[in-house]
C-alpha cells in the first residue's frame, strides 16, 4: 500500500508538470500577473456556507487549511511571518483569537472575492511563504446574520462528545461586529502493543497499553470594527476560554510461562488531568499620514495551566502510588507592533517599523520522588525588534524585496536554584527575488536568516511520561541560528486548471537544539552544534476536467529531504530528532453541484524518523504509517450543510523499535529491546452547519 501511494504521488506530479496540461478545461476566471482573483460568483455552484468552505474550492486551498490547522501558533510576538490568509490585507490582531478561528464564523455571503498573491506584495501585513490568500469582505452596513454548527464525534468504546458553535455578525451604527460562543471537544483512543526482549533477543514479556484522551472547552470571543470619517480604522477583538484535558493510560504487563502462554503480571495506570484558563485582548489602528499608511497592532494575553500526573502500580487488588507530580504554569504576553508603509515611487516602496514584547512564564512542578536542578522558575523576557523592508519593482517581470530585522532581547530567570540575566542581539537579513516569465510562470529565490524562539518550558524540569523519568531544565539554552535558502518554480495553468510547484532548499544551522546531558546521568534540551537540512519538494493542484471529472481537484505533495547532525552521545552522524525524511500527501475533492454533494479523501504518509537519548535509541521504521480520512458533504441550500467524515481509517499504524542501554549509551551495553506497534482508533464525525 505504501509503495502504491508513493508511486501515485510521483505519477500525479509528472502528469501535472506537463503531460496533461493542454487538455484541461477552463472552470474559473483567470487572473493576470502575480494575482489570481476568485470572485463571489465562482463559488456559487458549490453553495458554500462559510469562508472555510470557499477556500476549499480553490486549488491548493485544502493544503493551506491543513497547514493552518496544524499551526499551533506558539511563537512569541507577531513578527513579519504569519498565517498565509489575510482579511482585507490585514492579519488578525490576536494569537489565540487568530485567523483559523475566523474562517468558520465569516459567512460566504460576506465575501466579495479571494485574491491569490504569488510571492510578496507591498502593503501586506505578513511575508509570503509562497502563496498568500487575501480575502476581501463587503463594506458598509449589512443585515445581521447568524451561524451555527453542531457536531459530534464517535469512537467505538468511548462516550461521544457533542460540540456547538454559534456566532452572530452584524453592525451597530457604523461598527461591524462579531460574537461567538464555541463549546468544543475532542476525543482519541490509542493502542500500543509492545513485545519485550532481553539483550540477547529472548522474548521476555508483552505489554498492551490503551491511552484515552479527552479535551473539552468553552470559548467566548468577539471583534468590533470602527471606520472613521477621515479613513482611519480601528479593530478590537477579545477571547475568554476555559478548558480541561484528561488522559487515562492503562498498561497491562504480561509475562511468559513455560508453555509459551502469557500471564497477566501487573497493571500500570498513568492518569493525567489539566485545567486551563485563557484570555486575550487585541486590536489594531490604521491611519493615513503624509509618509504613508501607519498601523499599530497590539495584544495582551494570559494562560494558566494546573495539572496533576500520577503513576500507579496495580497487582491484584493492591494499588501503589509510584509518583505524583503537581504542575502549575502561567504564561503571559504583551505585544505592540507599529509599521509605516510608504510608496516612494511607482517602483519603490518601503516598510519600516518596530515591535516590543514582554513575555513571562511562571512554572512550578512538585515532583514527589525526584530531586532536580530547576523544579521551578519565573522567566521574563523583554524583546525589541526594529525592521525595514524595501520593495523594488525592477521591471514588470522582476521584483526584488530586501529586509533587515534587528532583534534585541533580555531574558531573566529566577528560581529556587537559579538567578541569572542574559541578553541577545541578532541581525536577520532576508532577500527575495521574484521573476515572472509570464502571467503563469514564476521563479522565486529566497535567502533568509532565522533565529529560533526559545521555549521557556525547556528552562524548567518536567516529567517525560514516555521514558518515565524527569528531564532537567537548561537555563543556558540559546536560540538556533539558521540560514535558509530556497529556489521555487511555480506554474499556474491557464483557465484555473491548477498549479504545479518545484522547490529545492538548503538550510544550515548553528547551535542546533537537541537532547544533551545537563548533569551527570540526566538529560534535557540543549545546543549540540552545527546541523544541515536539504531536499526537494514537488507540489501540484490539478483540476481533472480532462478526465471527464468536472469540478474535481487532485492535490499531491512529495517532499524528500536529508537532515544531518552529530549525536552528542555517540558522535555519529544522524538525522534530526523525530524529523521524517519523506512526506507524501494526496488530497482529492469532487464536487457534484447537480446533486448538491461533495466528497473526498486525504492520505498522508511520513517517512522514517527516530531519536537518541542518553539511555534509549528509538527508530520509527515506517514513520507514522498511512494516515487516511474521507468525507462527504450535502448542501441543503446556500445556508445549510451536512457533513460526515471518518478519521484514521487505517488506524494510523506506526512501528517503533526501541533499544534501552544500561546507564549510558556510550558504554554500549544493551539492557533490553522493545518492538512497539501503535494504532489510533477510527473516529466518525457528523456535523450540521448553517446560517440564518
C-alpha positions as CSV (number, residue, x, y, z in Angstrom):
1,X,0.0,0.0,0.0
2,X,2.8,2.4,0.9
3,X,4.6,1.9,-2.4
4,X,1.4,2.4,-4.3
5,X,0.8,5.7,-2.6
6,X,4.4,6.8,-3.3
7,X,4.1,5.8,-7.0
8,X,0.7,7.6,-7.2
9,X,2.2,10.8,-5.9
10,X,5.1,10.6,-8.3
11,X,2.9,9.8,-11.3
12,X,0.4,12.5,-10.5
13,X,3.2,15.1,-10.2
14,X,4.7,14.0,-13.5
15,X,1.3,14.3,-15.2
16,X,0.7,17.7,-13.7
17,X,4.1,19.1,-14.6
18,X,3.4,18.6,-18.3
19,X,1.8,15.6,-19.8
20,X,-1.8,16.6,-19.5
21,X,-1.6,20.4,-19.2
22,X,-3.0,21.3,-22.6
23,X,-6.1,19.1,-22.2
24,X,-7.6,20.6,-19.0
25,X,-10.8,22.5,-19.5
26,X,-11.5,26.0,-18.0
27,X,-13.6,26.3,-14.9
28,X,-12.9,29.8,-13.4
29,X,-11.8,33.3,-14.1
30,X,-8.1,33.5,-14.9
31,X,-6.1,36.3,-13.3
32,X,-3.0,38.0,-14.7
33,X,0.4,38.8,-13.3
34,X,1.1,37.7,-9.8
35,X,-2.5,37.8,-8.6
36,X,-5.3,35.3,-9.4
37,X,-8.8,36.5,-8.4
38,X,-11.8,34.4,-7.5
39,X,-15.0,36.4,-7.5
40,X,-18.1,35.6,-5.4
41,X,-19.8,34.1,-8.5
42,X,-17.1,31.5,-8.9
43,X,-18.2,29.8,-5.6
44,X,-22.0,29.9,-6.2
45,X,-22.4,26.4,-7.7
46,X,-20.8,24.9,-4.6
47,X,-23.2,26.5,-2.1
48,X,-20.6,27.5,0.5
49,X,-21.8,28.5,3.9
50,X,-18.6,29.9,5.4
51,X,-15.3,31.3,4.2
52,X,-13.6,28.0,5.0
53,X,-16.0,26.3,2.5
54,X,-14.9,28.8,-0.1
55,X,-11.2,28.3,0.4
56,X,-11.6,24.5,0.0
57,X,-12.8,25.1,-3.6
58,X,-9.7,27.0,-4.6
59,X,-6.9,24.7,-6.0
60,X,-4.3,24.4,-3.2
61,X,-6.9,25.6,-0.6
62,X,-7.2,22.3,1.2
63,X,-3.5,22.2,1.8
64,X,-3.4,25.7,3.1
65,X,-6.2,24.9,5.5
66,X,-4.4,21.8,6.7
67,X,-1.2,23.7,7.4
68,X,-3.3,26.3,9.3
69,X,-5.0,23.6,11.4
70,X,-1.6,22.1,12.3
71,X,-0.1,25.5,13.2
72,X,-0.1,25.7,17.0
73,X,1.0,29.4,16.9
74,X,3.4,29.0,19.8
75,X,5.7,31.8,18.6
76,X,6.0,34.8,20.8
77,X,5.3,38.1,19.3
78,X,3.9,38.9,15.8
79,X,7.0,39.0,13.7
80,X,7.0,39.5,9.9
81,X,5.8,36.0,9.2
82,X,2.3,34.8,10.0
83,X,-0.8,33.0,8.7
84,X,-0.9,33.0,4.9
85,X,-4.6,34.0,4.9
86,X,-5.3,37.7,5.3
87,X,-8.6,39.5,5.8
88,X,-8.7,42.7,3.7
89,X,-4.9,42.6,3.5
90,X,-4.6,42.5,7.3
91,X,-3.6,39.9,9.8
92,X,-5.8,39.2,12.8
93,X,-4.5,41.1,15.8
94,X,-4.7,38.1,18.1
95,X,-2.8,34.9,18.9
96,X,-5.4,32.5,20.4
97,X,-8.1,34.6,18.7
98,X,-6.5,34.0,15.3
99,X,-7.2,33.6,11.6
100,X,-8.2,29.9,11.9
101,X,-11.0,30.8,14.3
102,X,-12.3,33.4,11.9
103,X,-12.7,31.1,8.9
104,X,-15.8,29.4,10.1
105,X,-17.6,32.4,11.5
106,X,-17.1,34.6,8.4
107,X,-20.0,33.7,6.2
108,X,-19.7,33.2,2.4
109,X,-22.3,35.9,1.9
110,X,-19.8,38.5,3.4
111,X,-17.0,37.7,0.9
112,X,-16.5,39.8,-2.2
113,X,-13.6,37.9,-3.6
114,X,-10.4,35.9,-2.7
115,X,-7.1,37.0,-4.2
116,X,-4.2,34.5,-4.5
117,X,-1.0,36.5,-4.5
118,X,2.2,34.8,-5.6
119,X,5.3,35.9,-3.8
120,X,5.3,39.1,-1.8
121,X,3.5,42.4,-2.5
122,X,3.8,45.8,-0.8
123,X,1.4,46.9,1.8
124,X,0.6,43.4,3.2
125,X,0.9,42.6,6.9
126,X,2.9,39.4,6.6
127,X,5.7,38.0,4.4
128,X,4.7,35.3,2.0
129,X,5.8,31.7,2.1
130,X,4.8,31.2,-1.5
131,X,1.0,32.0,-1.9
132,X,-1.0,34.5,0.1
133,X,-4.8,34.3,0.3
134,X,-6.2,37.8,0.7
135,X,-9.9,37.7,1.5
136,X,-11.9,40.9,0.6
137,X,-15.1,41.4,2.6
138,X,-18.1,43.6,1.8
139,X,-18.1,47.1,3.3
140,X,-20.9,49.1,4.8
141,X,-24.0,48.3,6.8
142,X,-25.2,44.7,6.3
143,X,-28.1,42.7,7.6
144,X,-27.3,40.8,10.8
145,X,-26.6,37.1,10.1
146,X,-26.2,34.1,12.4
147,X,-24.2,31.0,12.0
148,X,-24.4,27.7,13.9
149,X,-22.6,24.4,13.8
150,X,-23.4,21.3,15.8
151,X,-21.1,18.3,15.7
152,X,-20.4,15.0,17.5
153,X,-17.5,12.5,17.3
154,X,-17.9,8.8,17.8
155,X,-15.2,6.3,18.7
156,X,-16.1,2.7,19.5
157,X,-15.9,2.1,23.2
158,X,-15.8,5.9,24.0
159,X,-18.6,8.2,25.0
160,X,-19.5,10.8,22.4
161,X,-18.7,14.5,22.9
162,X,-21.2,17.0,21.4
163,X,-19.8,20.3,20.0
164,X,-21.7,23.5,19.4
165,X,-20.7,26.8,17.8
166,X,-22.9,29.8,17.4
167,X,-21.9,33.2,16.1
168,X,-23.6,36.5,15.1
169,X,-22.3,39.0,12.6
170,X,-23.9,42.4,12.3
171,X,-23.5,46.2,12.6
172,X,-24.1,48.7,15.4
173,X,-24.4,52.0,13.5
174,X,-21.0,52.2,11.7
175,X,-19.5,49.4,13.7
176,X,-19.4,45.8,12.2
177,X,-19.2,43.3,15.0
178,X,-19.0,39.5,15.6
179,X,-19.8,37.5,18.7
180,X,-19.1,33.8,19.0
181,X,-19.7,31.0,21.6
182,X,-17.9,27.8,21.0
183,X,-18.2,24.6,23.0
184,X,-15.5,22.4,21.5
185,X,-14.5,18.9,22.3
186,X,-12.0,16.3,21.1
187,X,-11.5,12.6,21.8
188,X,-8.9,10.0,20.8
189,X,-8.0,6.4,21.7
190,X,-4.6,4.9,21.0
191,X,-3.5,1.3,21.5
192,X,0.1,0.3,21.9
193,X,1.3,-3.4,21.6
194,X,4.8,-4.0,22.9
195,X,6.9,-7.1,22.7
196,X,9.9,-7.0,25.1
197,X,13.2,-8.9,24.6
198,X,16.3,-9.3,26.6
199,X,19.7,-8.0,25.4
200,X,20.1,-11.5,23.7
201,X,16.8,-11.1,21.9
202,X,14.9,-13.6,24.1
203,X,11.2,-12.8,24.5
204,X,10.6,-11.6,28.0
205,X,7.1,-10.1,28.1
206,X,4.2,-8.4,26.4
207,X,2.6,-5.0,27.3
208,X,-0.7,-3.7,25.9
209,X,-1.5,0.0,26.6
210,X,-4.6,2.0,26.0
211,X,-4.5,5.8,26.1
212,X,-7.8,7.6,26.1
213,X,-7.6,11.3,25.6
214,X,-10.4,13.9,26.1
215,X,-10.3,17.6,25.7
216,X,-13.3,20.0,26.0
217,X,-13.6,23.7,26.5
218,X,-15.9,26.7,26.3
219,X,-14.8,29.8,24.4
220,X,-16.4,33.3,24.1
221,X,-14.9,35.6,21.5
222,X,-15.8,38.7,19.6
223,X,-14.5,41.5,17.4
224,X,-15.5,45.0,16.6
225,X,-14.5,47.5,13.9
226,X,-15.0,51.2,13.5
227,X,-14.2,53.2,10.4
228,X,-13.7,56.9,11.0
229,X,-14.8,59.6,8.5
230,X,-11.2,60.5,7.7
231,X,-10.4,57.0,6.6
232,X,-8.8,55.7,9.8
233,X,-9.9,52.3,11.1
234,X,-9.9,50.6,14.5
235,X,-10.4,46.9,15.2
236,X,-10.7,45.3,18.6
237,X,-11.0,41.6,19.5
238,X,-11.2,39.6,22.6
239,X,-11.4,36.0,23.9
240,X,-12.1,34.1,27.1
241,X,-11.7,30.3,27.2
242,X,-11.8,27.7,29.9
243,X,-11.0,24.0,29.1
244,X,-9.8,20.8,30.6
245,X,-7.8,17.8,29.3
246,X,-7.7,14.3,30.7
247,X,-5.7,11.2,29.7
248,X,-6.4,7.8,31.1
249,X,-3.4,5.5,30.4
250,X,-3.7,1.8,31.3
251,X,-0.9,-0.7,30.7
252,X,-1.3,-4.5,31.2
253,X,2.0,-6.3,31.6
254,X,2.1,-10.0,30.7
255,X,5.0,-12.4,31.4
256,X,5.7,-15.6,29.5
257,X,5.0,-19.0,31.1
258,X,6.9,-22.2,30.3
259,X,4.3,-23.4,27.8
260,X,4.7,-20.2,25.6
261,X,1.5,-18.7,27.0
262,X,1.2,-15.4,28.8
263,X,0.0,-14.5,32.2
264,X,-1.1,-11.0,33.5
265,X,1.5,-9.9,36.0
266,X,0.5,-6.3,36.8
267,X,-1.2,-3.2,35.6
268,X,0.2,0.3,35.4
269,X,-2.2,3.3,35.5
270,X,-0.9,6.8,34.4
271,X,-3.8,9.3,34.8
272,X,-3.2,13.0,33.8
273,X,-5.6,15.9,34.3
274,X,-5.2,19.5,33.4
275,X,-7.3,22.7,33.7
276,X,-6.6,25.7,31.5
277,X,-7.8,29.3,31.5
278,X,-7.0,31.7,28.7
279,X,-8.0,35.3,28.0
280,X,-6.8,37.7,25.3
281,X,-7.5,41.2,24.2
282,X,-6.1,42.7,21.0
283,X,-6.6,45.3,18.3
284,X,-5.2,47.4,15.6
285,X,-5.4,51.0,14.4
286,X,-4.6,52.3,10.9
287,X,-4.3,55.9,9.7
288,X,-3.0,57.7,6.7
289,X,-0.1,60.2,7.1
290,X,1.9,62.2,4.6
291,X,4.5,59.5,4.7
292,X,2.1,56.6,4.1
293,X,-0.1,54.1,5.9
294,X,0.7,53.9,9.6
295,X,-0.5,50.8,11.6
296,X,-0.5,49.9,15.2
297,X,-1.3,46.4,16.4
298,X,-1.3,45.1,20.0
299,X,-2.3,42.1,22.0
300,X,-2.4,41.1,25.7
301,X,-3.0,37.5,26.7
302,X,-2.6,35.2,29.6
303,X,-2.8,31.4,30.0
304,X,-2.8,29.4,33.2
305,X,-2.4,25.6,33.5
306,X,-2.9,23.4,36.6
307,X,-2.2,19.7,36.2
308,X,-1.6,16.6,38.2
309,X,0.1,13.5,36.8
310,X,0.3,10.2,38.7
311,X,1.6,6.7,38.3
312,X,0.0,3.6,40.0
313,X,1.2,0.1,40.0
314,X,-1.7,-2.4,40.4
315,X,-1.2,-6.1,41.3
316,X,-4.3,-8.0,42.2
317,X,-6.3,-5.8,44.5
318,X,-3.3,-3.8,45.7
319,X,-2.6,-0.4,44.1
320,X,0.6,1.5,45.0
321,X,1.2,5.2,44.1
322,X,4.6,5.3,42.4
323,X,4.7,9.1,41.8
324,X,2.6,12.2,41.8
325,X,3.6,15.4,40.2
326,X,1.7,18.6,40.6
327,X,2.2,21.3,38.0
328,X,1.3,25.0,37.8
329,X,2.2,27.1,34.8
330,X,1.2,30.7,33.9
331,X,2.2,32.3,30.6
332,X,1.7,35.9,29.7
333,X,2.4,38.1,26.6
334,X,2.1,41.8,25.8
335,X,2.9,42.9,22.3
336,X,2.9,46.3,20.5
337,X,3.9,46.5,16.8
338,X,3.9,49.5,14.6
339,X,4.6,49.7,10.8
340,X,4.8,52.5,8.3
341,X,4.2,51.7,4.6
342,X,5.4,54.3,2.2
343,X,5.1,54.3,-1.6
344,X,8.2,56.1,-2.6
345,X,7.6,55.9,-6.3
346,X,6.0,53.6,-8.9
347,X,8.9,51.2,-8.5
348,X,9.9,51.6,-4.8
349,X,8.0,51.1,-1.6
350,X,9.4,51.0,2.0
351,X,8.0,49.4,5.2
352,X,9.6,50.4,8.5
353,X,8.6,49.5,12.0
354,X,9.3,48.2,15.4
355,X,7.9,45.6,17.8
356,X,8.2,45.4,21.5
357,X,7.1,42.3,23.5
358,X,7.0,41.4,27.2
359,X,6.8,37.7,27.8
360,X,6.8,35.7,31.0
361,X,6.5,32.1,32.2
362,X,5.9,31.1,35.8
363,X,6.2,27.3,36.2
364,X,6.5,25.1,39.3
365,X,6.4,21.4,39.4
366,X,6.3,19.5,42.7
367,X,8.0,16.2,42.0
368,X,7.1,13.5,44.6
369,X,10.1,11.2,44.1
370,X,12.8,13.2,42.2
371,X,15.4,15.9,43.1
372,X,16.1,18.1,40.1
373,X,18.2,21.1,39.3
374,X,15.4,23.5,38.2
375,X,12.0,22.4,39.6
376,X,10.6,26.0,39.4
377,X,11.4,29.2,37.7
378,X,10.0,32.6,36.7
379,X,11.2,33.6,33.3
380,X,10.8,37.1,32.0
381,X,11.7,38.4,28.5
382,X,11.8,41.8,27.0
383,X,12.3,41.7,23.2
384,X,12.6,44.6,20.8
385,X,12.7,44.2,17.1
386,X,13.3,47.0,14.5
387,X,12.9,46.2,10.9
388,X,12.8,47.7,7.4
389,X,11.6,46.2,4.1
390,X,12.4,47.7,0.7
391,X,10.3,46.5,-2.3
392,X,11.8,47.3,-5.7
393,X,9.8,46.6,-8.8
394,X,12.8,46.4,-11.2
395,X,10.7,45.7,-14.3
396,X,7.2,44.3,-14.9
397,X,8.7,40.9,-14.6
398,X,11.3,41.2,-11.9
399,X,10.7,42.2,-8.3
400,X,13.3,42.4,-5.5
401,X,12.4,42.6,-1.8
402,X,15.1,43.1,0.8
403,X,14.5,43.1,4.6
404,X,16.7,43.7,7.6
405,X,15.5,42.9,11.1
406,X,17.4,43.6,14.2
407,X,16.4,41.9,17.4
408,X,17.4,42.6,21.0
409,X,16.2,40.5,23.9
410,X,16.8,40.3,27.6
411,X,15.9,37.1,29.4
412,X,15.9,36.8,33.2
413,X,15.3,33.6,35.1
414,X,14.7,33.3,38.9
415,X,14.1,30.1,40.8
416,X,15.0,28.2,43.9
417,X,18.3,27.2,42.3
418,X,18.8,29.8,39.6
419,X,19.1,33.6,39.3
420,X,20.5,34.9,36.1
421,X,20.1,37.5,33.3
422,X,21.1,37.1,29.7
423,X,21.0,39.3,26.7
424,X,20.9,38.5,22.9
425,X,21.3,40.6,19.8
426,X,20.7,39.3,16.3
427,X,20.6,40.6,12.7
428,X,18.1,38.8,10.4
429,X,18.5,39.8,6.8
430,X,16.1,38.5,4.1
431,X,16.2,38.7,0.3
432,X,13.5,37.5,-2.1
433,X,13.9,37.8,-5.9
434,X,10.8,37.1,-7.9
435,X,10.8,36.8,-11.7
436,X,7.6,36.3,-13.8
437,X,8.4,34.5,-17.0
438,X,4.7,35.1,-17.9
439,X,1.4,35.6,-16.1
440,X,1.5,31.9,-15.2
441,X,5.2,31.1,-14.6
442,X,7.2,32.4,-11.7
443,X,10.6,31.8,-10.2
444,X,11.3,32.7,-6.6
445,X,14.7,32.8,-4.8
446,X,14.7,33.3,-1.1
447,X,17.6,33.7,1.3
448,X,16.9,34.4,4.9
449,X,18.5,34.2,8.3
450,X,16.1,32.9,11.0
451,X,16.6,32.9,14.8
452,X,14.5,30.3,16.6
453,X,12.5,31.3,19.7
454,X,13.4,29.6,22.9
455,X,10.8,27.5,24.6
456,X,10.8,28.8,28.2
457,X,9.4,25.4,29.3
458,X,12.9,23.9,28.5
459,X,14.4,26.1,31.2
460,X,12.5,24.2,33.9
461,X,12.4,20.5,34.7
462,X,9.5,18.3,33.6
463,X,8.4,14.7,33.6
464,X,8.7,12.6,30.5
465,X,5.9,10.0,30.7
466,X,7.2,8.2,27.7
467,X,10.5,7.3,29.4
468,X,9.2,7.5,32.9
469,X,11.8,9.9,34.1
470,X,12.4,13.6,34.8
471,X,14.2,15.7,32.2
472,X,16.3,18.6,33.6
473,X,15.7,22.3,32.8
474,X,18.5,24.1,31.0
475,X,18.9,27.8,31.8
476,X,21.8,28.1,29.4
477,X,19.9,27.2,26.3
478,X,20.5,29.6,23.3
479,X,18.5,30.1,20.1
480,X,19.2,28.3,16.9
481,X,20.6,30.4,14.0
482,X,19.7,29.2,10.6
483,X,20.5,30.4,7.0
484,X,17.6,29.2,4.8
485,X,18.0,29.2,1.0
486,X,15.3,28.0,-1.4
487,X,14.6,28.2,-5.1
488,X,11.0,27.7,-6.2
489,X,9.5,27.4,-9.7
490,X,5.7,27.7,-9.9
491,X,3.4,27.2,-12.9
492,X,-0.2,28.2,-12.8
493,X,-2.2,26.7,-15.7
494,X,-4.5,28.9,-17.8
495,X,-8.2,29.0,-17.1
496,X,-7.8,27.9,-13.5
497,X,-6.7,24.4,-14.4
498,X,-4.4,24.2,-11.4
499,X,-0.8,24.7,-10.5
500,X,2.5,22.9,-10.0
501,X,5.5,23.8,-7.9
502,X,9.1,22.6,-7.6
503,X,11.1,23.8,-4.6
504,X,14.7,23.0,-3.7
505,X,16.1,24.1,-0.3
506,X,19.2,24.1,1.8
507,X,19.4,25.1,5.5
508,X,22.5,25.5,7.6
509,X,22.0,25.8,11.4
510,X,24.4,26.6,14.2
511,X,23.6,25.9,17.9
512,X,21.1,23.2,16.8
513,X,18.7,22.3,19.7
514,X,18.5,18.6,20.7
515,X,18.8,16.3,23.7
516,X,22.0,16.8,25.8
517,X,23.4,15.7,29.2
518,X,22.6,18.5,31.7
519,X,24.0,16.9,34.8
520,X,25.8,13.5,35.1
521,X,23.2,10.9,34.1
522,X,20.4,13.4,33.5
523,X,19.3,14.8,30.2
524,X,17.4,17.9,29.0
525,X,17.2,20.2,26.0
526,X,20.4,21.9,24.9
527,X,22.6,23.0,21.9
528,X,24.8,20.5,20.1
529,X,26.5,22.4,17.3
530,X,26.0,22.6,13.5
531,X,23.2,21.0,11.5
532,X,22.2,20.7,7.9
533,X,19.0,20.2,6.0
534,X,18.5,20.0,2.3
535,X,16.0,18.5,-0.1
536,X,13.3,18.9,-2.8
537,X,9.6,19.4,-2.7
538,X,7.1,18.8,-5.5
539,X,3.5,20.0,-5.1
540,X,0.6,20.3,-7.5
541,X,-3.1,21.0,-7.5
542,X,-4.8,19.8,-10.7
543,X,-8.4,20.0,-12.0
544,X,-9.5,16.8,-13.6
545,X,-11.8,18.0,-16.2
546,X,-9.6,16.5,-18.9
547,X,-10.6,13.1,-17.4
548,X,-14.3,13.9,-17.5
549,X,-14.3,14.6,-13.8
550,X,-15.7,18.1,-13.8
551,X,-15.3,20.0,-10.5
552,X,-12.8,17.5,-9.2
553,X,-9.4,18.6,-7.7
554,X,-6.4,16.4,-7.1
555,X,-3.7,17.8,-4.8
556,X,-0.4,15.9,-4.3
557,X,2.8,16.6,-2.5
558,X,6.1,14.8,-2.3
559,X,8.9,16.0,-0.1
560,X,12.3,14.4,0.2
561,X,14.9,15.8,2.5
562,X,18.0,14.8,4.4
563,X,19.0,16.2,7.8
564,X,22.3,15.7,9.4
565,X,23.7,16.4,12.9
566,X,26.4,14.9,15.1
567,X,24.9,13.0,18.0
568,X,26.2,14.4,21.3
569,X,26.4,11.0,22.9
570,X,27.6,8.6,20.2
571,X,29.4,11.2,18.0
572,X,27.8,9.5,15.0
573,X,26.1,11.4,12.1
574,X,22.3,11.1,12.2
575,X,19.1,12.8,11.2
576,X,17.3,15.3,13.4
577,X,15.3,14.0,16.3
578,X,11.8,13.0,15.1
579,X,12.3,14.5,11.7
580,X,10.7,12.5,8.9
581,X,12.9,12.1,5.9
582,X,10.0,11.9,3.5
583,X,6.4,13.1,3.3
584,X,3.7,12.1,0.8
585,X,0.2,13.5,0.7
586,X,-2.8,13.0,-1.7
587,X,-6.0,15.0,-1.3
588,X,-9.0,14.5,-3.6
589,X,-12.2,16.6,-3.7
590,X,-15.0,16.1,-6.1
591,X,-18.0,18.5,-6.2
592,X,-21.2,17.3,-7.7
593,X,-23.3,20.5,-7.9
594,X,-26.2,18.8,-9.7
595,X,-26.8,16.7,-6.6
596,X,-25.6,19.3,-4.0
597,X,-22.9,16.8,-3.0
598,X,-19.2,16.9,-2.4
599,X,-16.9,14.1,-1.3
600,X,-13.2,13.4,-1.0
601,X,-10.3,11.8,0.9
602,X,-6.9,12.7,2.3
603,X,-3.9,10.4,2.5
604,X,-0.6,11.1,4.2
605,X,2.5,9.1,4.9
606,X,5.5,10.3,6.8
607,X,8.8,8.5,6.4
608,X,11.3,7.0,8.9
609,X,12.3,9.0,12.0
610,X,13.8,8.5,15.4
611,X,15.7,9.8,18.3
612,X,18.7,9.1,20.5
613,X,19.0,9.9,24.2
614,X,21.4,9.0,26.9
615,X,19.8,5.6,27.5
616,X,17.4,5.0,24.6
617,X,17.5,4.8,20.8
618,X,14.1,4.9,19.1
619,X,13.5,4.2,15.4
620,X,10.1,4.6,13.8
621,X,10.7,2.3,10.8
622,X,7.6,3.4,8.9
623,X,7.3,6.9,10.2
624,X,3.6,7.4,11.0
625,X,2.3,4.8,8.6
626,X,-0.5,5.6,6.2
627,X,-3.0,8.2,7.6
628,X,-6.3,8.3,5.9
629,X,-9.6,10.3,6.2
630,X,-12.6,10.6,3.9
631,X,-15.7,12.8,3.9
632,X,-19.0,13.5,2.2
633,X,-21.0,16.7,2.3
634,X,-24.6,17.5,1.4
635,X,-25.8,21.1,0.9
636,X,-29.5,21.6,1.5
637,X,-29.2,25.1,0.2
638,X,-26.8,28.1,0.4
639,X,-27.4,28.3,4.1
640,X,-27.2,24.7,5.5
641,X,-24.7,21.8,5.0
642,X,-24.4,18.3,6.5
643,X,-21.0,16.7,6.7
644,X,-19.9,13.1,7.5
645,X,-16.1,12.4,8.0
646,X,-14.1,9.4,9.0
647,X,-10.6,9.7,10.6
648,X,-7.8,7.2,11.0
649,X,-9.5,4.8,8.5
650,X,-6.4,2.5,8.5
651,X,-5.7,3.2,12.3
652,X,-2.7,5.3,11.5
653,X,-0.2,2.5,12.2
654,X,3.3,3.1,13.4
655,X,6.1,0.5,14.1
656,X,8.8,1.6,16.5
657,X,12.0,-0.2,17.6
658,X,13.5,0.7,20.9
659,X,16.9,-0.2,22.3
660,X,17.5,0.5,26.0
661,X,21.0,0.8,27.4
662,X,22.5,0.2,30.8
663,X,23.2,3.6,32.4
664,X,24.8,5.3,29.3
665,X,24.6,4.6,25.6
666,X,28.3,5.5,25.3
667,X,29.1,2.3,27.2
668,X,27.4,0.3,24.5
669,X,25.8,-2.2,26.9
670,X,22.2,-3.1,25.9
671,X,19.7,-3.6,28.7
672,X,16.7,-4.8,26.6
673,X,14.7,-4.2,23.4
674,X,11.1,-3.3,22.7
675,X,9.2,-3.7,19.5
676,X,6.1,-1.4,19.5
677,X,3.1,-1.1,17.3
678,X,0.7,1.9,17.7
679,X,-2.8,2.1,16.4
680,X,-5.3,5.0,16.6
681,X,-9.0,4.0,16.8
682,X,-11.2,5.1,13.9
683,X,-13.3,8.1,14.5
684,X,-16.5,9.3,12.8
685,X,-17.6,12.9,12.9
686,X,-21.0,14.2,11.8
687,X,-21.8,17.9,11.7
688,X,-24.6,20.2,10.6
689,X,-23.9,23.9,10.0
690,X,-25.9,26.7,8.6
691,X,-26.7,30.4,8.6
692,X,-29.9,32.4,9.2
